[in-house]
Amino acid sequence: MEAQPIRNRLGYWPWLVLALTTLPAFWYVVDFERSLDPEFPNVARQTYNPYPPAAYRLAVAGDTIDHAAVYVASAAVVLSVWSCLRDPKRRLRYAALALSLAAFWHAATPGPLMNGWHGLGWRTIFDPRVATGQRLALAGLAMLVAIVVVWCSRPWTLPTFFREARDSRILALLLVAVVLLAVRQTSWIDREPFEFWPRWFYVWGLFAWSFALLRVTPPAPPGWTRRAAVAGLIVAWLGLDFLGRGIFWYQRPINRLHEIVPGKLYLSAMPTYQGLKIAQERHHFKTIVNLFPEYTEMRSPHWPDEQRFAREHGIACYNQPAADPTGEQFVKDTLALAQDPNNWPLLVHCHGSMDRSPAWVGMYRFVVDGWPLNEAIKELERHRGLRPKSSVTLLYNRMLPMLAPERAATDPTAAQLRVNARGTVDPAEEIARRAETDAQQSGETSATQRR
């Protein structure tokens, strides 16, 4: 008599896990960063977006939430394949496999993407800008999935399906999965931070779908231990997840690539040679600006490859010179480059696209596009997933009065940044004084030698 209640309680574990997966989503929209910057702890830093910057970063196409979707969709595919192999006569399992594969492809090809490349997702079937061959191929695959699902669901009727699903204790999970996955495709649930909730809905729907599949997964064949079966499924799961991340990379071959001004200006992390090769076919960069001082010991191992790629493809490539240790003149020069149509499209990057290059884009927005500084910092926060470092406050206090003196003097956020950094010495000022002293001493030495 006691076994049945225990079995019923154990049957609630998928719902408990599903509930636990919602906690990170809610946490990220309420957990504002409050830590001090250890480099300049006395510099105050506000958050300018209405939600924590991390929520915006996670919602970016191809970022953390989409990676989680691929991870869960891979599990669904592996469970479906195992079920088909263990119970090949039950045709409904092939319908589940087709749906799992479609969900995996949708997870591995998230949008939106940038101009010049529209990706491989299902939505491109209806995009007239996409090559006809790709649209026909994807439409054919979608048709194949539909045919498999319909054919393998015969001769089932809806009442029969509901009855068997209820008897297998998966009906509620399937209904939740259908609702969540369908809602993901609509726009009415999308509220700021934009794309955050739709992407989470898709992950939760995949979890519900995977838990339903797990409940009806056949046992291991005779002679197999439970441990061996689970180990094999995990290996296949991780392998499929690796494939999904490869599809991610093909769609976004340069890490953290973002479109700042369509057809004109792009932002990214340090590219690899192979990543540039693929991205160049789509975006046709004419100019690359590497904001990291590659003359230092912290230079990137990819810098020689980037220079080689630029030479091979006739791309102008710029890097901060050693003669400009503060980078002030380099900032002025590169902002001028970005305004010249002959240099478009222009790719600007540093190493991680977390500090230098997003801060540069903030100056571009303020100086060139005429954005209020708070709007420029909001974009910086969303890209970075964190508040800007204190060094960015010092940079803006130093550079904006040089680049746009009238606007820097009247912009309220620029005034607030000056208050935030009051009492903190900008190291760039000392670097500039030291460079000036060295130049003077070098000049005096040369004059003495000539005499």
Secondary structure, 3 states (H helix, E strand, C coil): CCHHHHHHHHCCHHHHHHHHHHHHHHHHCCCCCCCCCCCCCCCCCCCCCCCCHHHHHHCCCCCHHHHHHHHHHHHHHHHHHHHHHHCCCCCHHHHHHHHHHHHHHHHHCCCCCCCCCCCCCHHHHHCCCCCHHHHHHHHHHHHHHHHHHHHHHCCCCHHHHHHHHHHCCCHHHHHHHHHHHHHHCCCCCCCCCCCHHHHHHHHHHHHHHHHHHHHCCCCCCCCCCHHHHHHHHHHHHHHHHHHHHHHHHHHCCCCCCEEEECCCEEEECCCCHHHHHHHHHHHCCCEEEECCCCCCCCCCCCHHHHHHHHHHCCCEEEECCCCCCCCHHHHHHHHHHHCCHHHCCEEEECCCCCCHHHHHHHHHHHHCCCCCHHHHHHHHHHHHCCCCCHHHHHHHHHHHHHHCHHHHHHCHHHHHHHHHCCCCCCHHHHHHHHHHHHHHHHHHHHHHHHC
